[in-house]
Amino acid sequence: MCVVSIPEAITRLSTTNPGSPLAVFRTQSAHLVKAVFANTVVTQFWINQGHINYLESFHRDNLPVAERRFQDYFESMPRAT
């Protein structure tokens, strides 16, 4: 699992094959996400168990959906004051 910025995640997703999507998970920071191959045994376990930080799995063909989901995620995070 790697922690990347949202723009970097979008760049990675833009080259991800639909047969091997990336699962994306929230972090404590609004501008970072964790990305991991969605088809591994461990990742499938997390997804099937309803991991609290799981956002969704994405690939290049659903990139517009990913961008909207990332925007919603970013906007839902509390702002530092």
ROFI-126842 format. One record per residue (C-alpha): residue number from 1; chain; residue in three letters; x, y, z. Coordinates in Angstrom, 3 decimals, decimal comma, always signed. Layout:
BEGIN
resi; chain; resn; xx; yy; zz
NUM; A; ALA; X; Y; Z
...
END
This chain:
BEGIN
resi; chain; resn; xx; yy; zz
1; A; MET; +0,000; +0,000; +0,000
2; A; CYS; +1,365; +3,416; -0,827
3; A; VAL; +0,270; +6,822; +0,387
4; A; VAL; +0,032; +9,350; -2,436
5; A; SER; -1,418; +12,776; -3,055
6; A; ILE; -4,781; +12,946; -4,800
7; A; PRO; -3,216; +14,335; -8,021
8; A; GLU; -0,681; +11,487; -7,987
9; A; ALA; -3,471; +8,955; -7,408
10; A; ILE; -5,334; +10,351; -10,425
11; A; THR; -2,172; +10,049; -12,523
12; A; ARG; -1,727; +6,425; -11,447
13; A; LEU; -5,377; +5,632; -12,102
14; A; SER; -5,157; +7,118; -15,597
15; A; THR; -2,824; +4,263; -16,578
16; A; THR; -4,464; +1,481; -14,564
17; A; ASN; -5,945; -1,374; -16,578
18; A; PRO; -9,643; -2,123; -15,868
19; A; GLY; -8,664; -5,743; -15,198
20; A; SER; -6,357; -4,648; -12,384
21; A; PRO; -7,980; -1,674; -10,608
22; A; LEU; -6,597; +0,178; -7,615
23; A; ALA; -8,506; +0,243; -4,343
24; A; VAL; -8,341; +3,640; -2,672
25; A; PHE; -8,553; +4,233; +1,068
26; A; ARG; -8,855; +7,416; +3,152
27; A; THR; -6,014; +8,697; +5,302
28; A; GLN; -6,026; +11,234; +8,120
29; A; SER; -5,003; +13,920; +5,657
30; A; ALA; -7,484; +15,379; +3,165
31; A; HIS; -4,891; +15,598; +0,374
32; A; LEU; -3,561; +12,033; +0,694
33; A; VAL; -5,010; +8,584; -0,042
34; A; LYS; -3,724; +5,028; +0,225
35; A; ALA; -3,721; +3,092; -3,045
36; A; VAL; -3,271; -0,653; -3,465
37; A; PHE; -4,098; -3,241; -6,110
38; A; ALA; -7,732; -4,175; -5,578
39; A; ASN; -7,445; -7,802; -6,656
40; A; THR; -5,166; -9,069; -3,889
41; A; VAL; -6,504; -11,461; -1,256
42; A; VAL; -5,892; -8,979; +1,566
43; A; THR; -7,479; -6,053; -0,271
44; A; GLN; -10,506; -8,127; -1,225
45; A; PHE; -10,846; -9,122; +2,443
46; A; TRP; -10,772; -5,439; +3,512
47; A; ILE; -13,337; -4,506; +0,861
48; A; ASN; -15,646; -7,415; +1,687
49; A; GLN; -15,432; -6,653; +5,406
50; A; GLY; -16,476; -3,053; +4,733
51; A; HIS; -13,210; -1,392; +5,760
52; A; ILE; -14,145; +2,003; +7,211
53; A; ASN; -11,582; +3,887; +5,089
54; A; TYR; -12,359; +2,224; +1,747
55; A; LEU; -13,465; +4,802; -0,824
56; A; GLU; -13,821; +2,705; -3,975
57; A; SER; -11,833; +0,832; -6,629
58; A; PHE; -10,913; +2,725; -9,776
59; A; HIS; -9,151; +2,330; -13,135
60; A; ARG; -8,596; +4,431; -16,258
61; A; ASP; -12,097; +3,818; -17,646
62; A; ASN; -13,847; +5,239; -14,578
63; A; LEU; -11,432; +8,101; -13,944
64; A; PRO; -14,185; +10,798; -13,986
65; A; VAL; -15,958; +8,899; -11,192
66; A; ALA; -12,692; +8,769; -9,237
67; A; GLU; -12,131; +12,501; -9,648
68; A; ARG; -15,626; +13,271; -8,308
69; A; ARG; -15,151; +10,837; -5,409
70; A; PHE; -11,814; +12,443; -4,508
71; A; GLN; -13,415; +15,895; -4,593
72; A; ASP; -16,203; +14,698; -2,273
73; A; TYR; -13,607; +13,128; +0,033
74; A; PHE; -11,531; +16,299; +0,141
75; A; GLU; -14,561; +18,497; +0,818
76; A; SER; -15,799; +16,208; +3,612
77; A; MET; -12,582; +16,486; +5,628
78; A; PRO; -12,564; +18,931; +8,550
79; A; ARG; -10,615; +22,111; +7,967
80; A; ALA; -7,701; +23,001; +10,222
81; A; THR; -8,209; +26,288; +12,015
END
